[in-house]
Amino acid sequence: MRNFFLLIVLFFVTQWLLKKLRRANERAQADAQSAGAGSARTRNGPDASAGNAPPQLADPLIRCAQCGVHTPRSESIVAAGERFCCAEHARRHAARPTGRNAR
């Protein structure tokens, strides 16, 4: 029983020491990076303040009203309130008969 208790204590002490070593290593790396922040280019990119900016979200995908293909919103074409993947599909959709002529 005493050996089992000793093993448990040894395990927790080891975990505590490893955590302290990791934190000390992270601090040393952060200090090294902040000392090199005066240079034009750091490990994280050209601007040290860019790490504080929130990540940019991806452009949402929009479904083409003609063929159903999904394209980025910035690349889609808007015609008659609908979004299309290309100008050809916008023209086809506009030329499509509507109402009584659709039969």
N, C-alpha and C positions, 0 to 999 in steps of 0.2 A: 504494500500500500504506500509505503514511504517513497519507493522508487517511482511509482506512478505519479504521485504528487510532485516529485522533483522534475519529472519529465514535463509536466504541464507548466510549471513555473519556468523551466528552461525554454519552452516553446514561446511563451508570452514575452519573456525578456529578449529573446532573439528577434521576434517581430517588432518590438519596440525599438531595438537598436537599428534594424533595417530601415524602419520608417524615419528615424532621425538622420541616418546617412543619406537617404533619398532627398529629404528636405534640405540638408546642407548642400548636396550636389546641385539641386535646383536653384538654390540661392546663389551659388557660385556661378552658375551659368547665366542667371539673370544679371548679376553684377558685371560679368564679362560683356554681355550684350549692351548694357547701359553705358559701359565705358567706351564701347565702339560705336555708339549712336551718333557721334560727331561725323563719322564717315558718310559718304553719299549713299552707300548701299549696305544693308545689314542682311542677316540670314533670312529674315521674314519678308523682305521686299525692299523697294526703293525708298519707302517712306516709313519711318518708325511709328508715326501716329496712325498709320493705316491699320495696325493691329487693333486699335480701339474702335474702328468703324464696324457696324454690323454687316454681316455677309449679304451680298446681293442675291435677291431671289431670282430664280430662273423665269424666263419669259413664259407665260402660260400658253398652252396649246389650244388652238381653236379648230373646230371641226368645219371642213369645207361643206357648204350647203349643196354643192353639186355632186361630189364624189365621196365625201365622208372622210377624206384623208385629214389627219391632224397636222397643222403647221403652227409655228410660233406666231403669236399675235402680231409682233412687229413686222413679219413678212407677209401677213395675210392682206388680201385686197378687199375693201369694203365697197359694195355696190347694192343699191336699193335696200339698205339696212341689213344685208346678209354679208357674211364673210366667206371668202373663197381662197383657195390655195394658189391660183394663178389667174391671169387676166382672161385666158381662154374660157375657163369655167364660168367666170363672171359674165362673159358675152353669151355663152350657151344658156345660162340661167335666165338672162334678160330676154333672150329670143324665144324662150319656151312659151308656148301658148298658155293662157290662163282663162279661168271662167268657163263660158260656154264653148269656147274654141278648143279647150283642152280635151274634149271628147273625141 
